[in-house]
Structures are given as C-alpha cells and as structure tokens.
Amino acid sequence: MPQRAQNTPICRDCDGFSTAAITTGTRNTDGTRTTLRVTCSGCKGTGHTTPAASLAHTGK
C-alpha cells in the first residue's frame, strides 16, 4: 500500500525553500567564491509553518 505524504503547511514566505546560498561575486584568496547563507525569517529555516493556535471561545 502506498504511503501518504504528510500534510504539513508550507511557509508562504519561502515556499518551502528555507535556506538560500547567495554568491557575492568576490573571491577569497584561495580562489573560492564568497557566499552568504540566508534563512527564512518566517519559518526560521524549517520550510514549514506551525498550525495556527485554535481560538478558544469564552463567555456565556
């Protein structure tokens, strides 16, 4: 029987691609490129969002 994929909500800010490597164009002394690793601030690098907390109804 086929396995079902987990239904986890994907981050709307990064579409699941939470980490990116950006090349600055400059080179280090050994010839490699200088790169920056940037993570999504919306999901904090996980690629998924946590479900919204359910609202509690209070009162009469």
C-alpha positions as a LaTeX table, in Angstrom:
\begin{tabular}{lrrr}
\hline
Residue & $x$ (\AA) & $y$ (\AA) & $z$ (\AA) \\
\hline
Met1 & 0.00 & 0.00 & 0.00 \\
Pro2 & 1.46 & 3.40 & $-0.90$ \\
Gln3 & 2.49 & 5.75 & 1.86 \\
Arg4 & 0.67 & 9.06 & 2.15 \\
Ala5 & 2.69 & 12.23 & 2.27 \\
Gln6 & 2.47 & 14.26 & 5.43 \\
Asn7 & 0.17 & 17.23 & 5.07 \\
Thr8 & 2.31 & 19.98 & 6.62 \\
Pro9 & 1.68 & 23.58 & 5.66 \\
Ile10 & 4.48 & 25.13 & 3.63 \\
Cys11 & 5.79 & 28.56 & 4.61 \\
Arg12 & 4.16 & 31.29 & 2.50 \\
Asp13 & 7.29 & 33.45 & 2.57 \\
Cys14 & 9.79 & 30.95 & 1.15 \\
Asp15 & 7.55 & 28.24 & $-0.45$ \\
Gly16 & 9.48 & 25.51 & 1.37 \\
Phe17 & 12.94 & 26.65 & 0.23 \\
Ser18 & 14.01 & 27.96 & 3.61 \\
Thr19 & 17.76 & 28.35 & 3.06 \\
Ala20 & 19.50 & 30.05 & 0.15 \\
Ala21 & 23.17 & 30.45 & $-0.72$ \\
Ile22 & 23.93 & 33.81 & $-2.31$ \\
Thr23 & 27.20 & 34.40 & $-4.15$ \\
Thr24 & 28.55 & 37.91 & $-3.67$ \\
Gly25 & 30.77 & 37.81 & $-6.75$ \\
Thr26 & 34.01 & 38.40 & $-4.89$ \\
Arg27 & 36.67 & 35.73 & $-4.50$ \\
Asn28 & 38.65 & 34.61 & $-1.47$ \\
Thr29 & 42.45 & 34.34 & $-1.56$ \\
Asp30 & 42.22 & 30.61 & $-2.35$ \\
Gly31 & 40.01 & 31.28 & $-5.40$ \\
Thr32 & 36.66 & 30.22 & $-3.96$ \\
Arg33 & 33.64 & 32.49 & $-4.15$ \\
Thr34 & 32.33 & 34.32 & $-1.11$ \\
Thr35 & 28.82 & 33.06 & $-0.31$ \\
Leu36 & 26.22 & 34.06 & 2.25 \\
Arg37 & 23.73 & 31.60 & 3.74 \\
Val38 & 20.34 & 33.17 & 4.38 \\
Thr39 & 17.45 & 31.50 & 6.19 \\
Cys40 & 13.80 & 32.45 & 6.01 \\
Ser41 & 12.71 & 34.60 & 8.94 \\
Gly42 & 9.09 & 33.49 & 8.64 \\
Cys43 & 9.69 & 29.80 & 9.34 \\
Lys44 & 13.17 & 30.14 & 10.89 \\
Gly45 & 14.73 & 27.73 & 8.39 \\
Thr46 & 12.29 & 24.83 & 8.70 \\
Gly47 & 10.33 & 25.39 & 5.47 \\
His48 & 7.03 & 24.70 & 7.24 \\
Thr49 & 4.74 & 26.78 & 9.36 \\
Thr50 & 3.16 & 25.67 & 12.58 \\
Pro51 & $-0.62$ & 25.42 & 12.53 \\
Ala52 & $-2.36$ & 28.44 & 13.96 \\
Ala53 & $-3.44$ & 28.10 & 17.55 \\
Ser54 & $-7.13$ & 27.37 & 17.79 \\
Leu55 & $-9.21$ & 30.16 & 19.18 \\
Ala56 & $-10.92$ & 29.49 & 22.46 \\
His57 & $-14.46$ & 30.76 & 22.86 \\
Thr58 & $-15.03$ & 32.26 & 26.28 \\
Gly59 & $-18.07$ & 33.86 & 27.75 \\
Lys60 & $-21.69$ & 32.91 & 28.24 \\
\hline
\end{tabular}
